[in-house]
Amino acid sequence: MALGDNEGEPPLSDDDIDWTDESADIAASQPADCRDAEGQPQKVILHFDLDCFYAQVEMIRNPALWNLPLAVHQKYFIVTCNYLARELGVTKRMMATEARSKCPELVLLNGEDLTPYREISYKVTELLESFCPLVERLGLDENFVDITELVEKKLKKVPLPSDVSVNGHIYNQQALDTMAPDHHRLALGSHIAAEFRAAVHTQLGLTGCAGIASSKVLAKLVSGTFRPNQQTTLLPESSAQLMCGLIHVRAIPSVGRSTAMRLQALGIHSVVDLQRCPLPTLEKELGGICARRIHCLSLGIDPLPVTPRGPPQSLSDEDSFKKVSTEVEVMQKVKELVSSLLHRLHRDGRVPRTMRLTIKRFSESSQPVSRESRQCPLPTTLGQKIRSGSWDAVTPLVSLAMKLFFRLVDRHMPFHITLISVCFTNLQLCCLGTRGSIVSFFSQGSPVKPKEAPSAGSSGPTCQQGALDTSGNQDVQEASLVASAPLQQRSAPSPPPGVDPSVFWELPEEIQRELRSSAASAPVPDCPGSTASSAPRLGLGQHASREASSPAVLRPPSLALRTLANQTQSLNPSLNSPVHEVPSHVDPQVFVELPTELQGELLAEWKRETRTPPSTPPSTPPSQTLPSPKRGWSRPSKGKKLNPSNRTQVNNLLRYFKPC
């Protein structure tokens, strides 16, 4: 993982989520004072921030580093250092060479691999969740905890003592009012925070700071008042002083560099300036929701609740560099990122449906450069390989990523890339074999080995629909399905020919109608010259070859369903429609995963290509016969209607099956 957009700042991974970005519309819809409803107790929110997290993890992994000045760098910058190194002049965001010159005995460790930090980070979150369910992760080293319910339970069990005290510091040394209920709750929250911090240190060996306040933004801002390994409680009366003490607007969470530049254009430099700025002026510049959100935060008002996020919605990795300008370098960087992500995906257990590639170009301008992204869906077969942890998925994933890259960058023109990011999104749990899922009705059978050549007096291998015989072939026995419900017991229309009724009636009604309509419009394929007596018997997931020496041909799912056994029906020899074979450059396993409509479109396109007269070679190579995605629909000639079968959409899947 490399540095983020701001040079010297730690990178933002999929775990580093900006807690103020989402649900901003919730905050904007709150009343102006953003207070709890009448009669509801004031919330007690804790914010935990681990001390020099990366450095602590490295010292736990190697205890010999505890008494040495230690810094963790990514690329050329220091992202964190322990407090012994800080005493010797080393700071965050310092160049590694400068840090070495200031502290020659400094131990520098590379922290670009975030795997050990993620593991410890999730352990901290899980430990906090064992005490309270309302835990919200903020990056790798921070967590919000809403302990309002814990405080109320303690207040009901134990009466308030007259000598209530606060564990740790009180911001601005404000005196505690023993008659104020909110002060009692915050004081009790400080003792709970101390217990949490002690548990983290005892069980994981980590120290950290804590802030106790009535909202997320106040708890976060006050937690770093006293460092390291200390905690601070903010009483309501000191909230305004805390906010006014912030010098720059970027000290407010959710105000980034671009927003700060837009505020500076309005003459807003400090938090006090932001508080005094009329809301309509902010709304005109930033928009309604963003303006109201930032204005509330400048006043210390944050109604957003602590929301447990669950597993991350995406997994990503990125790398930044001074210059990458060749295809070989790009492919090597992409391969490294994909390999790193495959390990994390396998441990996560979910299957991604989409892959996104992001790049950042070099610019000599001082203005920030925006990132460019392209994404594409992942084939189902790749998802299965990713879930199984197979490294066979690396090569096709890299190939897909390079196609996305060439949609961003013209390979024929010079380019200068400074960042590449690979992200897997749309993570979904893979349900295999669970009852009620259509996946449970289909299983991949063992592939059928090519049979020996038939004798001169016998006909070649044939495709037949007949009864399933599992007594003589173990492969067929494992792939067979046995009917368990008599057909006459059904009152609805009968299933399509060749479909096991027990399987058919378990399918959703919409799929049943689709199968019946497709069976009525398409004849059951058969091999020319086949006979019912000489045809081999096939199980689900097994396929017969047209010739003895040719490999098995995979059929579309709609055709595979028709090869299911039916004890009462055999194939009609009069149906002699040819078996649809895919071209040699097309992966049959990918083809059978496509919907029936797309299969028909592909087969029709391939038929049109094969019908082209050999005497008139095409003016363009096959890879260029399809219109460019930018051109969209091909325009018909004037006065002629466009044949629907000849239409080619912008995202036509045919272009994925063309040889490069």
C-alpha positions in Angstrom: 0.0 0.0 0.0 1.4 3.3 -1.0 0.9 6.9 0.0 -2.3 8.7 -0.6 -2.9 11.9 -2.6 -1.4 14.1 0.0 2.3 13.5 0.0 3.6 12.2 3.3 0.1 11.1 4.6 -0.7 7.5 5.3 -2.6 5.8 2.5 -6.3 5.3 2.6 -7.3 1.6 2.3 -10.6 0.0 2.1 -10.6 0.0 5.9 -9.9 3.7 6.1 -13.4 5.0 5.8 -14.3 8.6 6.3 -16.9 8.5 9.0 -18.4 11.9 8.0 -19.0 11.2 4.4 -21.9 8.9 4.5 -25.3 9.7 6.1 -24.6 13.4 5.6 -28.2 13.8 4.5 -29.2 12.5 8.0 -27.3 15.2 9.6 -28.7 17.9 7.3 -32.2 16.8 8.1 -31.8 17.3 11.8 -33.1 20.3 13.7 -30.8 23.4 13.9 -29.8 22.6 17.5 -29.3 18.9 16.7 -30.2 17.9 20.3 -31.8 14.7 21.5 -35.5 14.5 21.8 -37.0 15.8 25.1 -36.6 13.3 27.9 -33.8 11.3 26.2 -30.5 11.1 28.0 -27.5 12.8 26.5 -25.3 10.3 24.6 -22.0 9.2 25.9 -19.5 8.5 23.0 -16.0 7.2 23.3 -13.3 7.7 20.7 -10.3 5.4 20.9 -7.1 6.3 19.1 -4.2 3.9 19.4 -0.7 5.4 20.0 1.7 5.3 17.0 -0.2 2.2 15.8 2.2 0.9 13.1 5.2 1.3 15.4 3.4 -0.5 18.3 2.6 -3.4 16.0 6.2 -3.7 14.9 7.4 -3.5 18.5 4.9 -6.3 19.5 6.2 -8.4 16.6 9.8 -7.8 17.6 10.1 -6.9 21.4 13.8 -6.0 20.9 12.6 -2.7 19.3 10.8 -1.4 22.5 13.8 0.7 23.7 14.9 1.9 20.3 13.9 4.9 18.2 11.6 3.4 15.6 9.9 4.8 12.5 7.7 3.2 9.9 7.9 4.5 6.3 6.0 4.0 3.1 8.0 4.9 0.0 10.0 7.9 1.0 7.9 9.3 3.9 7.6 8.6 7.6 4.0 7.6 8.4 4.5 7.0 12.1 7.2 6.8 14.7 7.4 5.9 18.4 7.7 8.5 21.1 11.4 7.8 21.7 12.0 8.8 18.0 9.8 11.9 18.4 11.9 13.1 21.3 14.9 12.9 19.0 13.3 15.1 16.3 11.6 12.6 14.1 8.0 13.5 13.0 5.3 12.1 10.8 5.3 13.1 7.1 9.0 13.7 7.3 11.3 12.4 4.5 13.0 9.2 5.4 16.4 10.7 4.5 15.8 13.7 6.7 14.7 11.5 9.6 17.9 9.4 9.3 20.0 12.5 9.3 18.3 13.9 12.5 18.5 10.5 14.2 21.3 8.3 12.9 20.3 5.4 15.3 16.8 5.4 14.0 15.4 2.0 13.0 13.4 2.3 9.8 10.9 -0.4 8.9 8.9 -0.6 5.7 5.2 -0.4 6.3 3.7 -0.8 2.8 2.3 -4.2 3.6 -0.7 -3.5 5.8 -1.6 -7.1 6.5 -0.2 -7.3 10.1 -1.7 -3.9 10.9 -5.1 -5.0 9.6 -5.0 -8.2 11.7 -4.3 -6.3 14.9 -6.8 -3.6 14.1 -9.7 -6.1 13.7 -8.7 -7.7 17.0 -9.0 -4.4 18.7 -12.5 -3.9 17.2 -13.6 -7.4 18.1 -12.4 -6.9 21.7 -14.4 -3.6 22.0 -17.4 -5.3 20.5 -17.3 -7.9 23.3 -18.0 -5.1 25.7 -20.5 -3.1 23.6 -22.1 -3.9 20.3 -22.2 -0.3 19.0 -18.6 0.0 17.7 -17.7 1.9 14.5 -14.3 1.5 12.9 -12.5 4.6 11.7 -9.4 3.6 9.8 -7.0 1.0 11.2 -6.3 2.6 14.6 -9.5 4.4 15.7 -12.9 3.3 16.9 -16.1 5.0 18.1 -18.1 3.3 20.9 -21.5 4.4 22.0 -21.8 3.4 25.7 -25.0 5.3 26.5 -26.9 2.1 27.2 -24.1 0.8 29.4 -24.1 4.0 31.4 -27.9 4.0 31.9 -27.8 0.4 33.1 -25.1 1.2 35.7 -27.1 4.2 36.9 -30.1 2.0 37.4 -28.2 -0.6 39.4 -26.0 1.7 41.5 -27.2 5.1 42.9 -25.1 8.1 42.1 -22.4 8.7 44.7 -22.0 12.2 46.1 -18.3 12.2 45.5 -18.4 11.2 41.8 -15.1 11.8 39.9 -13.7 11.6 36.5 -11.1 9.0 35.5 -8.3 10.9 33.6 -8.3 14.5 32.5 -11.1 17.0 32.2 -10.8 19.4 29.2 -9.9 22.9 30.3 -9.8 21.7 33.9 -13.5 22.5 34.2 -15.0 21.7 37.6 -17.4 18.8 37.7 -20.9 19.7 38.8 -22.2 16.8 40.9 -25.8 18.1 40.5 -25.8 17.9 36.7 -27.0 14.6 35.2 -24.9 15.0 32.1 -21.8 15.4 34.1 -22.6 12.2 36.0 -23.0 10.2 32.8 -19.8 11.5 31.3 -17.9 10.8 34.5 -19.2 7.3 34.6 -18.3 7.0 30.9 -14.7 7.9 31.8 -14.4 4.9 34.1 -15.9 2.6 31.4 -13.3 4.0 28.9 -10.5 3.3 31.4 -11.7 -0.3 31.7 -11.7 -0.7 27.9 -8.2 0.7 27.5 -6.9 -1.6 30.3 -8.4 -4.6 28.5 -6.8 -3.6 25.2 -3.5 -3.2 26.8 -3.7 -6.5 28.8 -5.0 -8.7 26.0 -3.3 -7.1 23.0 -0.4 -5.1 24.4 -1.5 -1.9 22.8 -1.9 1.5 24.4 -4.0 4.4 23.2 -5.8 7.6 24.0 -9.5 8.1 24.6 -12.0 11.0 24.4 -15.3 11.0 26.2 -18.0 13.4 25.0 -21.6 13.7 23.9 -21.0 13.3 20.2 -18.6 11.7 17.7 -17.0 14.9 16.5 -16.3 16.2 20.1 -15.0 12.8 21.3 -12.6 12.6 18.4 -11.3 16.2 18.8 -10.8 15.9 22.5 -9.2 12.5 22.5 -5.7 13.8 21.5 -5.5 16.5 24.1 -3.3 14.4 26.4 -0.9 11.9 24.8 0.2 9.1 25.0 -1.9 6.5 26.8 -4.2 9.0 28.5 -7.9 10.0 28.2 -9.8 13.3 28.4 -13.5 14.0 29.2 -15.2 17.0 27.6 -18.1 18.5 29.6 -20.8 20.2 27.6 -20.0 23.7 28.8 -16.5 23.5 27.3 -17.6 22.3 23.8 -17.6 25.9 22.3 -14.1 26.6 23.7 -12.8 23.4 22.1 -14.2 24.3 18.7 -12.9 27.8 18.8 -9.5 26.6 19.8 -9.1 24.9 16.4 -7.0 27.2 14.2 -7.6 25.9 10.7 -10.8 24.6 9.1 -9.0 21.4 8.1 -8.9 20.5 11.8 -12.6 19.8 11.5 -13.3 16.2 10.4 -14.6 15.8 6.8 -13.0 19.1 5.7 -10.4 18.0 3.2 -8.0 19.9 1.0 -10.4 20.7 -1.8 -13.1 21.8 0.5 -10.6 24.0 2.5 -9.5 25.7 -0.8 -13.1 26.5 -1.6 -13.7 27.9 1.8 -10.5 30.0 1.5 -11.9 31.4 -1.7 -14.8 32.7 0.5 -12.4 34.3 3.0 -12.9 31.5 5.5 -9.6 30.4 7.1 -10.3 29.6 10.8 -13.1 27.7 12.5 -14.4 30.9 13.9 -14.7 32.3 10.4 -16.7 29.2 9.4 -19.0 29.7 12.4 -19.7 33.3 11.5 -20.3 32.6 7.8 -24.0 32.8 6.8 -25.4 29.5 5.9 -26.8 30.6 2.5 -23.3 31.6 1.4 -22.0 28.2 2.3 -24.9 26.5 0.5 -24.3 28.4 -2.6 -20.6 27.4 -2.7 -20.8 23.8 -1.3 -24.3 22.7 -1.8 -27.1 22.3 0.8 -26.2 19.1 2.5 -22.5 19.6 2.6 -22.8 23.2 3.8 -25.2 22.3 6.6 -23.1 19.4 7.7 -19.8 21.4 7.9 -21.6 24.3 9.6 -23.0 22.0 12.3 -19.5 20.4 12.8 -17.9 23.8 13.3 -20.3 24.4 16.2 -19.5 21.0 17.7 -22.9 19.5 16.7 -22.9 16.0 15.3 -26.1 14.0 15.4 -24.8 11.0 13.4 -25.1 7.8 15.5 -22.3 5.3 16.0 -23.0 2.8 13.2 -21.3 -0.7 13.2 -20.2 -1.1 9.6 -19.7 -4.9 9.4 -17.2 -6.3 6.9 -15.8 -3.8 4.3 -17.8 -3.4 1.2 -14.7 -3.5 -1.0 -11.1 -4.7 -0.8 -8.5 -2.6 -2.6 -4.7 -2.1 -2.8 -2.7 0.6 -4.5 0.9 1.5 -5.2 2.4 4.9 -6.0 5.7 5.6 -7.7 7.6 8.3 -9.4 7.2 7.0 -12.9 5.7 4.1 -14.8 5.7 4.5 -18.5 5.8 1.0 -20.1 3.2 -1.8 -20.4 5.6 -4.3 -18.8 5.9 -2.1 -15.7 2.2 -1.6 -15.5 1.5 -5.4 -15.8 4.1 -6.1 -13.1 2.5 -3.6 -10.7 -1.0 -4.9 -11.4 0.2 -8.5 -10.8 1.6 -7.6 -7.4 -1.6 -5.8 -6.4 -3.8 -8.7 -7.6 -1.7 -11.3 -5.8 -1.9 -9.4 -2.6 -5.7 -9.0 -2.9 -6.3 -12.6 -3.7 -4.9 -13.7 -0.3 -7.2 -11.2 1.4 -10.2 -12.3 -0.6 -9.6 -15.9 0.2 -9.5 -15.1 3.9 -12.6 -12.9 3.6 -14.6 -15.7 2.1 -16.8 -13.6 -0.1 -16.7 -13.5 -3.9 -16.3 -10.2 -5.8 -18.5 -9.4 -8.7 -16.8 -6.3 -10.0 -13.2 -5.2 -10.5 -12.1 -1.6 -10.7 -8.8 -0.2 -11.9 -7.7 3.3 -11.0 -4.7 5.3 -12.2 -3.2 8.7 -11.5 -1.3 10.6 -14.2 1.8 12.7 -13.6 1.2 16.5 -13.8 3.7 19.3 -13.5 0.9 21.6 -12.2 0.6 22.3 -8.5 -3.1 21.6 -8.7 -4.3 18.3 -7.4 -4.7 15.6 -10.1 -7.9 13.6 -10.0 -7.8 9.8 -10.4 -9.3 8.0 -13.4 -11.1 4.7 -13.0 -12.7 1.9 -15.1 -14.5 -1.2 -13.9 -16.0 -4.4 -15.3 -17.9 -7.4 -14.0 -16.1 -10.6 -13.2 -17.0 -13.9 -14.8 -18.6 -16.4 -12.5 -15.8 -18.9 -13.2 -13.2 -16.4 -11.9 -15.2 -15.8 -8.8 -15.2 -19.5 -8.0 -11.4 -19.6 -8.4 -11.0 -16.6 -6.2 -13.2 -18.2 -3.5 -11.2 -21.5 -3.6 -7.9 -19.6 -3.2 -6.6 -20.8 -6.5 -3.6 -18.9 -7.9 -4.9 -19.7 -11.4 -7.1 -16.6 -11.1 -4.0 -14.3 -11.2 -3.4 -14.5 -14.9 -7.0 -13.8 -16.1 -7.5 -11.1 -13.5 -4.3 -9.4 -14.7 -5.5 -9.7 -18.2 -8.8 -8.0 -17.3 -7.1 -5.3 -15.5 -4.8 -4.6 -18.5 -7.9 -4.3 -20.7 -9.3 -1.7 -18.3 -5.9 0.1 -18.3 -5.9 0.4 -22.1 -9.4 1.9 -21.9 -7.8 4.6 -19.8 -4.5 5.0 -21.6 -3.7 4.9 -25.3 -0.9 2.3 -25.6 0.4 3.9 -28.8 1.0 7.2 -27.0 3.6 7.9 -24.3 2.2 7.9 -20.7 3.5 8.7 -17.3 1.6 7.0 -14.4 2.3 7.7 -10.7 -0.4 5.5 -9.1 -2.2 2.3 -9.8 -5.0 0.9 -7.7 -6.9 -2.4 -8.0 -10.2 -2.7 -6.2 -12.7 -5.6 -5.9 -16.2 -4.5 -5.1 -19.7 -5.9 -4.8 -18.5 -8.6 -2.4 -21.2 -11.3 -2.0 -21.5 -14.4 0.0 -21.4 -17.5 -2.2 -24.3 -19.9 -1.4 -23.4 -23.4 -2.5 -25.8 -26.2 -2.1 -28.2 -24.5 0.3 -31.8 -25.6 0.0 -34.0 -23.0 -1.7 -31.2 -21.8 -3.9 -31.1 -22.7 -7.6 -27.4 -23.6 -7.2 -28.4 -26.6 -5.2 -30.1 -28.2 -8.2 -27.0 -28.2 -10.4 -23.6 -29.8 -9.8 -20.5 -30.0 -11.9 -19.9 -33.6 -12.9 -16.6 -35.1 -13.7 -15.6 -34.5 -17.4 -16.3 -37.4 -19.8 -13.1 -38.8 -21.2 -13.0 -39.2 -25.0 -14.1 -42.7 -26.0 -12.2 -45.0 -28.3 -13.0 -44.9 -31.9 -16.0 -47.0 -32.8 -15.7 -50.1 -35.0 -16.5 -50.0 -38.6 -19.9 -51.5 -38.1 -21.1 -49.2 -35.5 -22.2 -45.5 -35.6 -20.2 -42.8 -34.0 -20.9 -41.3 -30.6 -24.3 -39.8 -30.3 -26.2 -37.4 -28.1 -29.3 -38.9 -26.5 -31.8 -38.1 -23.9 -32.8 -41.2 -22.1 -33.0 -42.9 -18.8 -30.1 -42.3 -16.3 -28.2 -45.4 -15.7 -25.8 -45.0 -12.8 -24.9 -48.6 -12.3 -22.1 -48.9 -14.7 -20.3 -45.5 -14.5 -19.2 -43.9 -11.2 -18.9 -40.5 -12.9 -22.4 -40.7 -14.2 -23.6 -42.0 -10.8 -22.2 -38.9 -9.0 -23.8 -36.5 -11.5 -27.2 -38.1 -11.8 -30.5 -36.8 -10.5 -33.3 -39.2 -9.6 -37.0 -38.1 -9.8 -38.8 -38.3 -6.5 -42.3 -37.0 -7.4 -44.6 -38.6 -9.9 -45.6 -36.4 -12.7 -49.3 -37.2 -12.4 -49.3 -35.7 -8.9 -48.8 -32.3 -10.5 -51.8 -30.2 -11.4 -49.8 -27.5 -13.3 -48.6 -27.9 -16.9 -46.0 -30.6 -17.5 -42.2 -29.7 -17.6 -40.3 -29.4 -20.9 -39.2 -32.6 -22.5 -36.1 -34.1 -21.0 -36.3 -32.2 -17.7 -36.5 -34.1 -14.4 -40.0 -33.2 -12.9 -38.7 -33.3 -9.3 -36.0 -30.7 -10.2 -38.4 -28.6 -12.4 -41.1 -28.2 -9.7 -38.5 -27.0 -7.2 -37.5 -24.1 -9.4 -39.2 -20.6 -9.1 -42.3 -20.1 -11.2 -40.6 -17.5 -13.3 -37.8 -19.9 -14.3 -40.4 -22.6 -15.0 -42.1 -20.4 -17.5 -38.8 -19.4 -19.1 -37.8 -23.1 -19.5 -41.2 -24.0 -21.0 -41.1 -21.1 -23.5 -37.5 -21.8 -24.5 -38.2 -25.5 -25.0 -41.2 -24.7 -27.2 -39.1 -22.4 -29.4 -35.9 -24.4 -29.7 -35.6 -28.1 -30.7 -33.6 -30.5 -28.7 -30.2 -30.9 -30.4 -29.0 -34.2 -31.6 -26.0 -35.5 -33.5 -26.6 -36.4 -37.1 -27.1 -40.1 -37.7 -27.5 -40.9 -34.0 -29.7 -43.8 -32.8 -31.4 -44.3 -29.5 -29.8 -47.7 -29.0 -26.2 -46.6 -29.5 -26.3 -43.3 -27.6 -24.3 -42.9 -24.4 -26.2 -41.9 -21.3 -25.2 -38.6 -19.8 -25.5 -37.1 -16.3 -25.8 -33.5 -15.5 -22.5 -31.7 -16.0 -21.3 -34.4 -18.5 -21.2 -33.8 -22.3 -20.8 -36.1 -25.3 -18.3 -35.3 -28.0 -19.3 -35.2 -31.7 -16.3 -37.3 -32.7 -14.3 -39.9 -30.8 -11.1 -37.9 -30.9 -12.5 -34.4 -30.2 -12.9 -32.9 -26.7 -16.2 -32.7 -25.0 -18.4 -29.8 -26.1 -19.9 -27.8 -23.2 -23.6 -26.9 -23.8 -25.5 -23.8 -22.6 -27.4 -24.3 -19.4 -30.7 -24.4 -21.3 -29.4 -27.4 -23.4 -27.9 -29.1 -20.4 -31.2 -29.1 -18.6 -32.7 -30.9 -21.6 -30.2 -33.8 -21.1 -31.6 -34.6 -17.7 -33.0 -38.1 -17.4 -36.6 -38.9 -17.9 -37.6 -42.5 -17.4 -40.6 -42.2 -19.7 -39.1 -40.4 -22.7 -36.4 -41.2 -25.3 -35.0 -38.9 -28.0 -36.9 -38.7 -31.3 -34.4 -39.6 -34.0 -36.1 -37.4 -36.5 -34.8 -34.3 -34.8 -31.5 -33.8 -36.5 -30.6 -30.2 -35.6 -26.8 -29.7 -35.4 -25.0 -29.3 -32.1 -23.9 -25.7 -31.5 -20.2 -25.6 -31.1 -18.3 -22.5 -29.9 -15.2 -21.3 -31.8 -11.8 -22.5 -30.6 -10.9 -19.1 -29.2 -13.9 -19.0 -26.9 -13.8 -20.6 -23.4 -16.7 -23.0 -23.3 -17.0 -22.8 -19.5 -17.5 -19.1 -19.8 -20.0 -19.5 -22.6 -22.3 -21.8 -20.6 -22.5 -19.3 -17.8 -24.1 -16.7 -20.1 -27.9 -16.2 -20.2 -29.7 -18.0 -23.0 -30.5 -14.8 -24.9 -26.8 -13.8 -25.0 -25.8 -17.4 -26.1 -28.3 -17.1 -29.0 -26.9 -13.7 -30.0 -23.3 -15.0 -30.0 -24.2 -18.1 -32.0 -26.0 -16.0 -34.5 -23.0 -13.7 -34.9 -20.7 -16.6 -35.3 -23.0 -18.1 -38.0 -22.9 -14.8 -39.9 -19.1 -14.8 -39.8 -18.8 -18.3 -41.1 -21.2 -17.5 -44.0 -18.8 -14.8 -45.3 -17.6 -15.9 -48.8 -14.0 -16.9 -48.8 -13.3 -15.1 -52.1 -14.0 -11.7 -50.6 -11.8 -11.3 -47.5 -13.0 -8.7 -45.0 -11.4 -5.3 -45.3 -10.6 -5.3 -41.6 -9.3 -8.0 -39.3 -11.8 -10.0 -37.3 -11.0 -8.1 -34.1 -12.2 -4.9 -35.8 -15.5 -6.2 -37.3 -17.5 -5.0 -34.4 -18.3 -1.3 -34.1 -16.5 0.7 -31.5 -18.2 0.9 -28.1 -18.2 4.7 -28.5 -20.2 4.4 -31.7 -23.1 2.6 -30.1 -25.9 1.4 -32.5 -25.0 1.0 -36.1 -27.2 3.4 -38.2 -29.3 1.7 -40.9 -29.5 3.0 -44.4 -32.3 5.4 -45.2 -35.7 3.8 -45.8 -34.6 0.4 -44.4 -35.5 -1.0 -41.1 -32.9 -2.3 -38.8 -33.0 -6.0 -38.3 -33.1 -6.7 -34.5 -30.8 -9.6 -34.9 -28.1 -7.4 -36.4 -28.2 -4.8 -33.6 -25.0 -4.4 -31.6 -25.2 -2.6 -28.3 -22.5 -0.5 -26.7 -21.6 -3.2 -24.2 -22.1 -6.1 -26.5 -20.4 -9.2 -25.0 -19.2 -10.3 -28.4 -16.2 -8.1 -28.1 -15.0 -10.1 -25.1 -14.8 -13.2 -27.3 -12.9 -11.6 -30.1 -9.2 -12.5 -30.4 -7.0 -9.5 -29.6 
